[in-house]
């Protein structure tokens, strides 16, 4: 192998180094909200969950959501879908119970997949979805779905990931059916909130090759502001960040799957293998086939540093 090829392989491995392990515990937060003797406060979008979208179900009692610009109260049976807002505070009245689920952007992308209808069930950008009357007359029962997710997450086994994804899809459908007339979409806030919202949109749409103007429209901001915020916060243009996410996915498929390059190209939204190969070579310096061949002879090495989509705040 030539020196230039070895350098390209190292470059690709560095880009793939922060690919999340196939471990749901890193991507899914699944907790019960047990009844307490006094009011409690939770800041769900802090720490390791700062980039997660949260689903909150209230099965008894009342929960208040405090935001800088507004506050909302929901009384059981009810639910809400909360975007990654670090300043959000949940206040649980004494005796209130429920469930809290947090979805990392990668897992949210898996839940939504390429289903356009499914995608429309979530609020755009930094929107908030409130479900003030979560009835369970029509199956599936939201509380049963929540308990199934908890069980699969606590005792993972063959098929647990598929089961959890299915339950999350059904749960989102139930919330949307009961709340699509109660959609609250606050204006874009701080730069960090815009970056988080953009990250989530990229995770959902990168396979569809949505143009930057399309992302800006979904986020309710101008293309110029989105570009300015990305350059300021990430040192990259929105298009560069989108391409980086596509490359992460491509590297994962090439390293961990035997699928032909043509199938990988199709799954990533390219019209054919030639278009995918051109994109991959422009980003990495070699074709997908050559990269995979180099791996078969040397094997992938975990990197220690990476400049990747996973570095987003």
C-alpha positions in Angstrom: 0.0 0.0 0.0 1.4 3.4 -0.9 2.0 6.1 1.6 -0.8 8.3 0.3 -3.2 5.4 0.6 -2.2 4.7 4.1 -2.6 8.3 5.0 -6.1 8.3 3.5 -7.0 5.1 5.4 -5.9 6.9 8.6 -7.9 9.9 7.7 -11.1 7.8 7.3 -10.5 5.9 10.5 -10.1 9.2 12.4 -13.4 10.3 11.0 -15.1 7.1 12.1 -13.5 6.9 15.5 -16.4 8.5 17.3 -19.1 6.4 15.8 -21.3 5.5 18.7 -21.0 1.9 19.8 -24.0 -0.3 19.1 -25.1 0.2 22.7 -28.6 1.6 23.4 -27.5 2.8 26.8 -25.5 5.5 25.1 -28.4 6.5 22.8 -31.5 6.0 24.9 -32.5 7.4 28.2 -35.4 5.3 29.7 -36.6 6.1 33.3 -39.7 5.9 35.4 -40.8 9.0 37.3 -41.9 7.5 40.6 -44.3 9.3 43.0 -42.6 11.4 45.6 -43.8 13.0 48.9 -42.9 16.5 47.7 -42.5 18.5 44.6 -39.4 17.6 42.5 -37.4 19.4 39.8 -35.7 17.7 36.9 -33.5 19.4 34.2 -33.7 16.7 31.5 -31.5 18.3 28.9 -28.4 18.7 30.9 -25.1 16.7 31.1 -24.9 13.7 28.9 -28.5 14.2 27.7 -28.0 17.8 26.5 -28.6 16.8 22.8 -31.5 14.4 23.5 -35.1 14.9 22.4 -37.3 13.9 25.4 -40.7 12.2 25.6 -42.4 12.8 28.9 -45.5 10.8 29.9 -47.6 11.7 32.9 -49.7 8.8 34.2 -50.9 10.4 37.4 -50.7 13.8 39.0 -49.4 16.9 37.3 -46.1 18.1 35.7 -45.1 21.7 34.9 -42.6 22.6 32.2 -40.8 25.8 32.8 -39.1 27.6 29.9 -37.6 31.1 29.9 -40.4 32.4 27.6 -43.3 30.4 28.9 -44.6 27.7 31.2 -47.0 24.8 30.6 -48.9 22.4 32.9 -50.1 19.0 31.9 -52.3 16.8 34.1 -52.5 13.0 33.7 -53.0 11.3 31.4 -50.8 13.6 29.3 -47.5 13.9 27.6 -45.1 16.2 25.9 -42.2 16.1 23.4 -39.4 18.3 24.5 -36.5 19.4 22.1 -33.0 19.8 23.5 -33.4 22.9 25.6 -30.8 23.1 28.4 -32.8 25.7 30.3 -36.0 23.5 30.5 -37.2 22.5 34.0 -39.7 19.8 34.8 -41.6 20.2 38.1 -43.4 17.1 39.4 -46.1 17.7 41.9 -46.1 15.4 45.0 -47.6 12.0 44.1 -47.1 12.5 40.3 -45.8 9.6 38.3 -44.8 8.9 34.7 -42.0 8.0 32.3 -39.1 9.9 30.8 -37.4 8.9 27.6 -34.5 10.7 25.9 -33.4 10.0 22.3 -30.0 10.9 21.1 -29.9 12.4 17.5 -28.6 9.1 16.0 -31.4 7.1 17.7 -34.0 9.6 16.7 -32.8 9.3 13.1 -33.3 5.5 13.3 -36.8 5.9 14.8 -37.9 8.2 12.0 -36.0 6.5 9.2 -37.0 7.6 5.7 -40.7 7.8 6.6 -41.9 11.3 5.6 -45.2 11.0 7.5 -43.4 9.9 10.6 -41.1 12.9 10.4 -44.0 15.3 10.2 -45.3 14.0 13.6 -42.4 15.8 15.4 -42.3 19.6 15.7 -39.8 21.3 13.5 -36.7 23.0 14.8 -37.0 23.9 18.5 -40.7 23.2 18.6 -42.6 21.8 21.6 -45.5 19.3 21.3 -48.0 19.1 24.1 -50.5 16.3 24.5 -53.0 17.4 27.2 -55.4 14.5 26.9 -53.5 11.2 26.3 -56.4 8.8 26.2 -55.7 5.1 25.8 -59.1 3.9 24.4 -57.5 2.9 21.1 -54.6 0.5 21.1 -51.7 0.6 21.6 -51.8 1.9 25.1 -49.1 4.5 25.6 -48.3 3.3 29.2 -48.0 -0.3 27.9 -45.6 0.9 25.2 -43.6 2.8 27.8 -43.3 -0.2 30.1 -42.2 -2.4 27.1 -39.4 0.1 26.3 -38.2 0.1 29.9 -38.2 -3.7 30.0 -36.3 -4.1 26.7 -33.7 -1.4 27.8 -33.2 -3.0 31.2 -32.9 -6.6 29.9 -31.4 -6.3 26.4 -31.5 -9.4 24.2 -31.8 -10.4 20.6 -34.2 -8.1 18.9 -34.3 -5.5 21.7 -33.2 -2.7 19.5 -35.9 -3.4 16.9 -38.5 -3.8 19.6 -37.6 -0.5 21.2 -37.6 1.4 17.9 -41.0 0.0 17.1 -42.4 1.0 20.5 -41.0 4.5 20.2 -42.5 4.9 16.7 -45.9 3.8 18.0 -45.6 6.0 21.0 -44.8 9.1 18.9 -47.8 8.3 16.7 -50.1 8.1 19.7 -48.8 11.5 21.0 -49.2 13.1 17.6 -52.7 11.8 17.2 -53.7 13.3 20.5 -51.7 16.5 20.2 -51.4 17.7 16.6 -53.7 20.6 17.4 -51.6 21.7 20.3 -48.3 22.5 18.7 -46.2 25.3 20.2 -43.2 26.4 18.1 -41.1 29.0 19.8 -38.8 31.2 17.8 -35.2 30.1 17.3 -33.3 31.0 20.5 -29.6 31.1 21.2 -26.9 30.0 18.7 -26.4 26.8 20.7 -30.1 26.0 20.5 -30.0 26.6 16.8 -26.9 24.3 16.4 -28.7 21.6 18.4 -31.9 21.9 16.3 -29.8 21.8 13.1 -28.0 18.7 14.4 -31.3 16.9 14.9 -32.6 17.9 11.5 -29.4 16.7 9.8 -29.7 13.3 11.6 -33.2 12.9 10.2 -32.6 14.3 6.7 -29.0 13.5 5.7 -30.0 10.5 3.6 -32.5 12.7 1.7 -29.8 15.2 0.6 -32.0 18.1 1.7 -30.3 21.4 0.6 -29.1 23.9 3.2 -32.0 26.2 2.3 -34.4 23.4 3.2 -32.8 23.0 6.6 -33.0 26.8 7.2 -36.6 26.8 6.2 -37.4 24.0 8.6 -35.6 25.8 11.4 -37.3 29.1 10.7 -34.1 31.0 10.2 -32.4 32.5 7.2 -29.7 30.6 5.4 -27.3 33.3 6.1 -27.9 33.0 9.9 -27.5 29.3 9.8 -24.2 29.6 8.0 -23.0 32.3 10.4 -23.9 30.3 13.5 -22.3 27.0 12.1 -19.1 28.9 11.2 -18.9 30.6 14.6 -19.7 27.5 16.7 -18.3 24.7 14.6 -15.8 26.3 12.2 -17.6 24.6 9.3 -20.4 25.6 6.9 -23.7 23.8 7.2 -23.0 21.9 4.0 -19.6 20.7 5.3 -21.4 19.4 8.5 -24.0 17.6 6.4 -21.3 16.0 4.3 -19.4 15.0 7.4 -22.5 13.2 8.7 -22.9 11.3 5.4 -19.3 10.3 5.6 -19.7 8.9 9.1 -22.5 6.7 7.9 -20.6 5.6 4.8 -17.6 4.7 6.9 -19.7 2.7 9.3 -21.3 0.7 6.5 -17.9 0.0 4.8 -16.2 -1.1 7.9 -19.0 -3.1 9.6 -21.2 -4.4 6.8 -20.6 -6.7 3.8 -23.2 -4.9 1.7 -22.1 -4.0 -1.8 -21.1 -0.4 -2.5 -24.1 0.0 -4.8 -26.5 -0.9 -1.9 -24.7 1.4 0.5 -25.0 4.2 -2.1 -28.7 3.7 -2.4 -29.2 3.6 1.4 -27.4 6.9 1.7 -29.6 8.5 -0.9 -27.2 8.6 -3.9 -28.6 8.0 -7.4 -26.0 5.4 -8.1 -22.7 3.9 -7.0 -20.7 6.3 -9.3 -22.2 9.4 -7.6 -21.4 7.9 -4.2 -17.9 7.0 -5.2 -17.2 10.5 -6.4 -18.5 12.0 -3.1 -16.5 9.5 -1.0 -13.3 10.0 -3.0 -13.6 13.8 -2.8 -13.9 13.5 1.0 -11.4 10.8 1.8 -9.0 10.7 -1.2 -9.9 7.2 -2.3 -12.9 5.2 -3.6 -15.2 3.2 -1.3 -13.9 -0.1 -2.8 -10.3 0.8 -2.3 -11.0 1.8 1.3 -12.8 -1.4 2.1 -10.0 -3.4 0.4 -7.4 -1.7 2.6 -9.4 -2.6 5.7 -9.6 -6.3 4.8 -5.8 -6.4 4.7 -5.1 -4.4 7.8 -8.3 -4.2 9.8 -9.9 -1.0 11.3 -8.1 0.6 14.1 -9.9 2.7 16.7 -8.6 6.3 16.7 -7.9 8.4 19.7 -9.0 11.7 18.1 -11.7 12.6 15.6 -13.0 15.7 14.0 -16.5 14.5 13.3 -20.2 15.2 13.6 -20.1 13.6 17.0 -18.1 16.6 18.3 -21.2 18.9 18.0 -22.2 20.2 21.4 
